[in-house]
Amino acid sequence: MKKNRHCPNKRELTPGEVAQRCGVAVSALHFYESKGLISCFRNAGNQRRYHRDVLRRVAIIKIAQRIGIPLATIGEHLMQFPAGKRISPKEWAGLTKKWRDELDSRISTLTRLRDDLDGCIGCGCLSMEDCPLRNPDDQLSERGTGAILLDPGGLK
């Protein structure tokens, strides 16, 4: 009797099986391992094998990457869930709450930048006193005269 390659009772998966099921390259799995996002174990023949929970972890990684969450942040958040442990719906809700907050902040910043971009057409970067993106409301004048390091994150 031939064994089904995608048998739900199969406890361990090869890198090729994980890659195929997740739609990523095997090299991506190795990269995720090197970053501590997923883990594998070695079988008796010293070949990489993955527990089935890695399928969910890779899906979470791909979702987070798609919405622009940096890998370092993904890693920080996934560290709270031990390798080999399935992430529960409650844990997923907590994780997505953090990511939603980050996205909301990013969306707010991008919306503000988009709306202020029209002001740049008139400014033409000829007037640092009147630039809505680099010096809104001439906030830099409060720091004194002369050359001032412009930190776009410092002006709000």
SVG drawing of the C-alpha trace seen along z (x, -y; Angstrom):
<svg xmlns="http://www.w3.org/2000/svg" viewBox="-9 -82 33 84">
<polyline fill="none" stroke="black" stroke-width="0.4" points="0.0,0.0 1.4,-3.4 1.6,-6.0 0.0,-9.4 2.6,-12.1 0.2,-14.6 -1.2,-12.2 -2.6,-14.3 -1.3,-11.7 2.3,-12.1 4.2,-13.7 7.3,-14.9 7.7,-16.6 10.7,-17.0 11.9,-20.4 10.5,-19.8 7.1,-18.9 7.0,-22.0 8.1,-24.2 5.5,-22.8 2.7,-23.0 3.6,-26.6 4.5,-27.9 8.0,-28.9 11.4,-27.8 13.5,-25.4 16.1,-28.1 13.4,-30.3 12.9,-27.7 16.7,-27.6 16.7,-31.4 13.8,-31.4 15.7,-28.8 18.8,-31.0 16.7,-33.9 15.1,-31.7 11.6,-32.0 11.2,-28.2 13.1,-25.2 13.8,-21.7 15.3,-18.5 17.5,-15.9 16.3,-12.3 18.5,-9.2 20.0,-9.8 20.9,-13.4 18.2,-14.9 16.2,-17.9 12.6,-17.2 9.9,-19.6 7.0,-19.1 3.6,-19.8 3.2,-23.1 5.8,-24.6 3.2,-24.9 1.2,-27.4 4.3,-29.3 5.4,-29.7 1.9,-30.9 2.1,-33.4 5.5,-34.6 4.3,-35.0 1.2,-36.9 3.2,-39.2 5.7,-39.8 2.9,-40.6 1.6,-43.4 5.1,-44.8 6.1,-43.6 9.9,-43.3 11.4,-39.9 13.0,-41.0 9.6,-42.0 8.1,-38.8 10.9,-36.9 10.4,-38.9 6.7,-38.1 7.1,-34.4 9.7,-33.9 6.8,-33.9 5.6,-30.6 7.9,-27.7 8.9,-25.7 6.7,-22.6 3.8,-24.3 0.7,-25.1 -0.4,-28.7 -3.9,-28.8 -6.7,-31.1 -6.4,-33.2 -2.7,-33.6 -3.2,-34.4 -5.7,-37.1 -3.1,-38.6 -0.5,-38.6 -2.7,-40.2 -3.7,-42.9 0.0,-43.9 0.4,-43.9 -2.9,-45.8 -1.6,-48.5 1.6,-48.8 -0.3,-48.9 -2.7,-51.5 0.3,-53.7 1.9,-53.2 -1.3,-53.9 -1.8,-57.1 1.8,-58.3 1.4,-57.5 -1.9,-59.2 -0.5,-62.3 2.5,-62.2 0.2,-61.7 -2.0,-64.6 0.9,-66.9 2.6,-66.0 0.4,-68.4 2.0,-71.2 5.4,-70.3 4.3,-71.3 4.0,-74.9 7.1,-74.7 9.4,-73.1 11.8,-72.7 12.8,-76.3 11.5,-77.3 12.4,-75.2 10.2,-77.5 7.1,-76.5 7.7,-72.8 4.8,-70.7 6.9,-67.5 10.3,-68.6 9.4,-71.4 5.7,-71.6 4.6,-74.9 8.3,-75.9 9.0,-73.8 12.7,-73.9 12.9,-77.6 12.3,-76.7 15.7,-74.9 17.6,-78.0 19.1,-79.4 21.7,-77.9 22.0,-74.4 19.8,-71.9 19.8,-68.2 16.4,-67.4 15.0,-64.2 11.6,-63.5 10.8,-61.2 11.4,-64.0 8.8,-66.3 5.2,-65.6"/>
</svg>
